[in-house]
Structure formats: C-alpha cells, structure tokens
Amino acid sequence: MVKNISEEKKRSITSFYKTGEVFISSLILFGMTRAFVPKKRKDTGKSFLLSDFLLDSKLPTVNRHFIGREKELTEIHNLLGREHCLFLEGIGGIGKSELAKCYVKRYQSEYAHVVYLRYRGTLKRTIQELDFIDDTLEMNEEERFGNHLRFFKYLDGNHLVVLDNFNSVPEEEPLFHEFLSMKFQVLVTTRSRIEEVPKYEVKEIQDIGDLQTLFCAYAPNAADYAEDVAGIIDKVYRHPLTGELAAKTLAVSCMKPHQLLKALQKEGL
C-alpha cells in the first residue's frame, strides 16, 4: 500500500524509466528521499534550532543606555572559559541582569544556543512554566516538568543557560545541584551569597565619566552641569539604579541639578 505522495511518485518514476535510464531515475529518487536541512541550519552549523522546541526563544534586549562595564565583560568571559558555571553576585539594582544580558549579546556567537531563564521561586517552577512546542493541554505539571527537564539534559557544553535573579540558596532549592551538574554552561545572577560556587562580585561602576553619561541619558538637560551631576551620583553611592531614578526625577521636575543635589544633601535618599 502506498503510504504517502512521495511513495506514490517514486513508484511511478521507477516504473516509467527504462533500464537504460536507471541513473536518471536514481538521481531523482535521491533528491526526493534525502533529509531536508533548512538553509539557516546549514549556515550556522547547529544541530537544531531553539525555536523548534521553545515557543519563545528570544533573548532579552540590553538596555540601550548600558555603559561602563568593559572590564567586567572581559573578566566574566575569561572566567567562563575556565569554569562550568559562574554566579554574578551583588546587591539589588547594581546591574547584574544588564551585565548578563550584555555578555550574551557580545559572546552569543561562541555558543550553539543561549537559553535565558527568569527564576520563579524554584528551579522546578522556572523550568515547568516554559512553553515548549510539544506541550499539550492533557499534560499535568509533573509530565510538563519532566518533558522540559529532558530538553536541558540534552544540551552540551557548547550551550549557555542564563538564570536571572536566582535569589535563593542551595538549601532551599532541591534541584540546585542537579541543575549545575548538567553539561551546559551556566551564568547566574543573584543577591545571595553562595560559598560553594565560582562567583564574580558585581560592584558600582567606578568611572565617574561613565556614570555621568548614564545619568544624562535619562536627564539630557543636566549635561551642562557636570559638577552637580557628579555630586548627585556620589550622594546616591554610585548605585546605577538609584542614579537612574534620580535622573528621571530631575527630568520630570522643575528642579535644576544643584537643587536636587541640595535636597539630597539635606533630606538624604
């Protein structure tokens, strides 16, 4: 019985050509039976496309005002060249997530694929709530989690998984050691202090010029008041997110930079 259109066509071609034309028919049959490989997959040399598995495989965009972390990006790249995983450790709002996003943007071509995860309280929930193409409505939570976990077990050392905002500790995370024992490389952002893993401390941006540029990106009218802007930045302890909020406050208010600086000096943060 003919199973599909291709089988029917092959049978027709085989019966049509005479013995002396076997070579031509063989060429046609080869073209019909060879595995189809999309052009994009050929160009990249990847064994599969991430979009064949994940419904949303897009990576998050980097803040267009990202600035001043060149040294950190190089050091993180060097560390990940030697370590299986790396934890970017630092206080909230210091720029860990943006640093991880920028790292991915800059070095994405060195990995077969990059998977970006936003931590959702537990690793199980984080993995379970991903949307895979072969998920079905009939799957219960355990089946869905098991299906997704198998995908991560398939990834090898040429893949990078970014786990953003892992604000937990190993003792509270049952899957912690299993997740880190898989073959792929891991880049984690966290506010927690985890002693047993390779880590890199993300600190304040040191270059005052970079911080002024960042400040004025959100408050363009402050560009002519470099001294006052520098004072504001120091008053917020060079903390990137707080500096951004101060700049946005200045931009929507009627204050001049020196007035905001005076208010900070008098009232504090």
Beta strands, then each sheet from edge to edge (+ up, - down):
strand 1: 85-89
strand 2: 113-118
strand 3: 159-164
strand 4: 185-190
strand 5: 199-201
sheet 1: 2+ 3+ 4+ 1+ 5+
end
